[in-house]
Amino acid sequence: MDQVYKEKALCCGCGACKSACPYGAIEMEPDEEGFLYPVIRKELCRDCGLCQKICPFPEGKGVGSEPIFYLAKHKDARVLSLSTSGGAFTALSGAMLRRGGAVYGAVLDENLQVCHARAVTPEERDPMRVSKYVQSRMGDTFSQIKADLLEGRPVLFTGTPCQNAGLRASLGALGEKDELVCCDVICYGIPSPGAWEAYKKLLEQERGGKLKWVSFRSKALGWSRVGSNKIFQYQTSTMPVRGEDPRFYQMFFENRSIIRPSCGNCPYPQPHRCTDVTIADYWGIEKFAPRAYDSRGVSLILVSTPKGERLLKECAGDLMLEQRSAEEALSQQGRLQGPVQLPENRQEFWHILREEGLEKALSWAFPEKK
């Protein structure tokens, strides 16, 4: 077999094929944009076809019934301040840790690259808080989860919808065990690790020193659509105070050239989820329930299965919870109604980035902001 996927727009990079290959014939390697794709080592491949059969993309099956929608806000003010929205992840993961389980989620490593990690204590779990707008490297996460489940340890996995679908596909029947709870975030597309590396280097060139801290969504102006989504904060080793820069958000939310090609074909932006529980910002809550609005953040939780419902009940004491209507919740969540649209000139952006650098690519994409 020459290739797992037919075209890049039909590969989400979840790694299910690599995890499932019984011959170890597949490696995930970056392309020119920094996105990981499966590469077949032909000398090991036996042409069994399992890698293609197991691929969950772009069919996108749901696993639960129609979800129940909740607004949620953590009762601990410190947790609220340390969370991107209302602290739902901390509550859900805390319940899993109290079961004696393992929690898997995205962290920033020592080089500020995004990867998945395993936690069995709150201290190990805490770096998984807050949004990281870069596709994470899964590494051996799927095999670690399989080992945990085979040992009888409960697991909470958090990631994008496609990562969750990949995990379920790679585990087969084991993925349906009550011990595994899958949690996804409502996703606006997955930005390129390559663009992230280029952006980090640009900041270091401009400000001097090595980038040592970032916040993809600061609450410096409070939690709101405008106040949080436009503030990227950073600090280099030579900066006495933190700086702010809008350009990463311009690439991600405004231009969208750095989003993975498969995101335009994503089957998961719908209410019928591929996970047990889904978390997001509860946009618009200030209009629908002003008394519940909090400038420190409010989460939206969708519960799609009995497993998700049980975990939410276990952490209900940590949250202010209120069931809301599907109509209300869906009205402000565009990514529950269809996939993101990629720009037609996406390839031109990447050509300029590779040939002339990120600064030139940004000037081309946003000439009015020079």
N, C-alpha and C positions, 0 to 999 in steps of 0.2 A: 504494500500500500504506500502510495507516495505522500498523501496528505489527509489529515483528519477532516478538515473543513473544505467546503467548496470555494468560499471566498471570505475575505476578512469581515465583511459585513454580517456574516453568519456565525462568527465565533466571538463569544463574550469573554474568553480567557479564564473561565472558572477553574479549569484544571481537572474536571471530572474524568476526562479521557486518560490523563497521565496517571491519576490515582487508581483507575480501574484496570489498566493494562497489566495482564498477568506476566508479561515478559520484560517489563521495565524498558520498553522500547520507545517511550515518549518522554521528551524533556520540554519544559516551558522556557522559551527563549524570547528575548525582546526583539521587536522589529525596529525600523528606523524612527518610529515615533515613541518608542519606549514601552509599548504595550506587549504583554506576553502572549505568545501563540504556541500551540503544540507543534513540535518538530519530531518526526519519526526517525529513529535510528534504524535504517533499513536492514542492517546486519542482524538486528535482534527481532525484527517484526516477523510474525508468522501469518500475517494476513487473515487473522481471525475475524476482523471487522467489529470487535467489541467496542472500540473507541468511538466509532460512528453510531452504533446502536444505542450507546449509553448517553450520548449528547442530549442535554435537556433543552438546547436552544436551536431553533426559535419556537418550538411548540408551546412551551410555557404552561404546563398543567397546574391548576390549582389543587390544593389538598383539603381545603375545608369548605364549610358552608358559607352563606353570606355573613360577613363579619358584623360584630357588635362594636360600636364606636364609643370611645370614652375620651373626655378631657381629663388630664392628669397633671398634678403638680406636687412635687415632693414637699413634705412638711418641714424638712430640715433646710434652713436658709443657706447654710454653707454648701449643701449639695446643689441647691439651685444656682448659686453663684459659680460653681465649678462645672456646670453642665451647659450644653449648647442651648437647650430649651428648658423643659420642665423637670428633668431628672428621672424620666421613666426608665432609662437604661440602668441607672444606679439601683433603683428599686427592684427591677426584675432580676438583675444579676445578683443583688444581695440575697434575694430569696433562693436562688440556685446555690449560692455559696453556703447558705444555712442548711441546705440539703446534704452538704458534703460534696457538692458537684464541682465541675470545672466549667469555667467561662472562657469562651474564645471571642476575640474581637480585635479591631484594628488599633495599632499603636504607632507612634513615631519612634524609630530606633535612634541610636546615637548619631547617625548621619542625617537625621530628619527625613528618612525614607519611610514610607508607610508599609507595614507588614502585619500579618495576623500573629497573635500571641496567645498563650494559654495562661490562665490564672486560677489559682485555688485559694487565694486570700484576697481580702479587700485591697491590700497594698499593691498586689500584682494586677488587680482589676482596674484600679483607678486611672492608669494611663489610657485605658480604652474609652474613657469618657470623651466627649466633645467630637464634633465633626472633623473629618480629615478628607479634603476634596481631592484625593488622588487614588487611583486603583491600587489596592493593597496586594502585596505578594503573599500568596497562600502558603508557599513552602510545603512542609509536611503536615499542615494542619489537618487535612482529611484523614490521613493515616493515624495521627495522634487521637483524633476523635473516635475513630474505629477502635483503637486500643482501649480508650476509656470505656466505651460502651461494652466491649467484650469482657471487661473487668467488672461490669455492673455499676460503674460510676455515672451519675446523672450529668448531662451536658447541656449548656446553653450556648448555642452558636449565634453570633450576630454578624451581619454583613449585608451586602446588597442583595436584592432578589435573585440575581443570576448566580451569585456565590452560594446562596442557600439552595437553589435548584441543583447546582452542581454537586453540593454535598449530598443531598438526598439521592441523586442519581448514582453517585459513586458508592453509597452505602447499601443500596438495594433494600432488602427486607429489614436489615438492621436499622435503617433510617426511620422505620415506622415504630420503633420501640418507644414506650412511654418515657424512657429515660432521656430521650433527645428532644429538646425544645428548640425550634428554629425561629429566629427573630430577624426580620429585615427592617431596613429603613426605606422610607419613600424616597426614591432615587431620581435625581435630575440629570443623570448621565455620569459616567466615570471619566474624570480627566486623566490625561496622559502623565505617567511617571517621567517620561522624557521632557515634556514641557515643564514639569515641576523642577527637574534638575536644572534646566536652562534658566528658569526664573530665580532659583536660589543663587546660581552663579552671577546673574545680573545684579541682584541685590548686593552680593559681596563685592563685586567690582565697583559699584556706585558708592557704597558706604564704608568699604574697608573691613578687614577682619573676616572671621568665619561666622556664618549664620549659626546661632546657638539656640534660638527659641522662636517659635512661630505660634500664632493663633489664627486659625482659618476663619473663625467667626467670633469676634470679640463682642462682649456685651458693654463696651465702654459707653455706648449711648443707650443702653437698655436693650431689652429683647423686643424686636419688632421687625417687620419686613424691611424697613429702611435702615433702622438702627443697627441691626446685626449683620445683614447680608452684604453690606458694602464695606465692612471694616476688616481688613487683613492686617494683623499686627506682627511685628518681627523685631528681633534684636540681634546685632552682631557682637562679636567679642570686643569691638572697639567703641561700641555705642553705650553711653551712660544711661540712656533712657530708651524706651521702646518707640519704634517708628510705625507709621501706617502707610499703606500703599494700595491703590485701587486696581492695579493692573491684572493681578491674578483673577479677580472677579470679572474684569472686562473680558478676559479670554474665556472664562467659564460660563458666566451667566448671560453675557451680552453677545459675544461672537460665536461661542460654542465650537470653535475650530479644534480645540484640544480634547474634545470628547471622543471616546472610542467609536469606531465606525459602526459596530453592532448596536449601539444605543438607539440609532434611528430605526432599527427593526425590533426593538425590545418588545416581548409579548407580555411583560409583567405589569405595566402601568394600568391596572384595573382593580376594582374592589375585591374580586375573587383572588385571594393571595396564594402564593406558593409556600407560605410559612404558617406557623401557629399563631404568631403575634407580630404586629407591625408597629413601629414607632415613627413619629414625625413631629414637626412643629404644628401647633394648632393655630394656623393662620386664620384670621378673621374672628377670633373668639371675642375680641373687644366689641364687635358689633352684635354677635349672637348672645353673649352672656357677659355683659360688662362687669358684673360683680365678680366673675371668675378670672378676669384679666389680671395679669401680674407682669409688671415691667421686667421682672427677673426671669420670666419664661413660663410657658404652658405647653405641655405635650399633648399630642393626639396618639391614642392607642387603639389599634384595631385588633380584636380577638377573633380568630377564625376557626379554632379547634378547641376541643375539651382540654387538650394539653396546655394550650395557651391560657385558657380560662383558669385552670388550676394554679398556674404559676402567678397569674395576676392576683388571685385571691390570697395567695400566700404573702404577697407584699402590699396588700390593700391598706394595712395599717400605717405604711410609710407614705401613703399618697392621699391627696385630696382627689377623689374620683367621682365622676358624674357621667352617666350615660347620656349620649347625645344622638340626634337623628342622623341617619345616613345622608339625607338630603343636605343638611347643614354642613357636615364634615366634608362631603365630596365637593361642595360648591367652591371651596378655596384650594382644592388640591388638584391642580392640572395634571400632575403625574400619576393620578389614579384614573385618568381619562384618555390617555394615549401617550405614545413615546415622544421624546424630544425630536425636533427637526434639526438636522445638521445643515450648515450653510453650504450653498452650492460652490463657493470658492474655497472650500476647506483645503484642497490640495495646494492651492496657490499660497496660502498662509504657511503651510508646512515647507513648501519649497523655499520660501524666503527665509524661514527660520533656519533651515539646514545650511543654506548657502551664505546668508548674511548675518544670522544671529537673531535672537529674540527681540532685541530693541528695534531692529528694522522691521520685523514682522508685526510688532505692535503698532509702529508708526503707519504701516500700510493698512492695517485693520482698523485703526482709529485715527485717521488723519486730523480730525477736528480736535483731538486731545494732545497734540504735540506740544 
